[in-house]
Amino acid sequence: MSKVALVVGSRGVIGGNLIDHLLDLGDWDVVGLSRRGGPSSAHLRNISVDLLDRTDTFEKLADLSDVTHVFYAAYQDRPTWAELVPPNLAMLVNVVEAIEPVAAGLRHVSLMQGYKVYGAHLGPFKTPAKESDANHMPPEFNIDQQDFLERTQKGKTWTWSALRPSVVCGFGLGNPMNLTMVIAIYAAMSKELGIPLRFPGKAGAYDTLLEMTDAGLLARATVWAATDDRAANQAFNINNGDLFRWNDLWPKIAAFFDLEVAPPLHLSLADVMADKEPLWNAMVAKHDLEPHPYSDVSSWTFGDFVFGWDYDFFADGTKARRLGFHEFVDTEKMFLSLFTEFRKRRLIP
């Protein structure tokens, strides 16, 4: 049977890498949804849509009758946790309620979540977190989204899955949550200024245990969960499978950029990098980099968020392995390979 994927949030790190994986598999046609749209190809059709506009969503999805799988990875940022709920829930509701009546062959809806389900963004939480852990006090849009899917799926022939990655690392521009790019641009600027690479996080964050999720690994896990009957109607933690501390990894990152390491110094990247656009523009010209705007390569607020975790941050990923997904990624190699890719793409010197 033919497989047609509707990737919602196609221009983000998660959606973009998922599309690449689906196309590489060779037996998928893909429709990508995003606000910016994008070029189309033989097996990829990109559609520009405002998912918060219910009318626009229904109009743009009205002819997608051949969709078999929905992969939802869209996200709208807001200043507070409570403000995140209405837009992020509304976008998912609009997509599902628009596609379900027209796609008679719909088989699966995949939802991208994260460790916010466990309260990881609020402070120290139970580790390793497990999919069976109890929910925490709302507001939390990830939980509301899953509740909506569970209610909507009852009595239907399609199934759902929820993927819960840690910090997702991969290539992607213009994304507000791209830690790999944060580190790469921060290190490149440190080298340009002739200063050592200092860990900018909170006291204690340098020494805690945490984990990452490679975007390619996540893409493969997402397709597995959407196509393996054993994974139907369940949530899964998806992580690289190893743990690390910044105090061990940070010097190795510095060595990649040929930088010395100085003691950590807690600072706000959002504040100290706010005036660095002229420096970035000068670096682009000096090193003949691709002319991406500073706003597309900087995610400083997200960097502050991640580097502020002065508590352990990891989840149990064995449930997916017990049900058939056995892949893993070495986190140190992941970071260094991504930095190498950024250089090949002329994103950093």
Buried (B, 14 or more C-beta within 10 A) or exposed (E): EEBBBBBBBBBBBBBBBBBBBBBEEEEBBBBBBBEEBBEEEEBBBBBEBEBBBBEBBBEBBEEBBBBBBBBBBBBBEEEEBEBBBBBBBBBBBBBBBBBBEBBEBBBBBBBBBBBBBBBBBEEEBEBBBBBEBEEBEEEBBBBBBBEBBEEBBEEEEBBBBBBBBBBBBBBBBBBEBBBBBBBBBBBBBBBBEEEEBBBBBBEEBBEBBBBBBBBBBBBBBBBBBBBBEEBBBBBBBBBBBBBBBBEEBBBEBBEBBEBEBEEBEBBBBBEEBEEBEEBBBEBBEEEEBEEBEBEBBBBBBBBBBBBBBBBBBBBBBEBBBEBEBEBBBBBBEBBBEBBEBBBEEBBBB
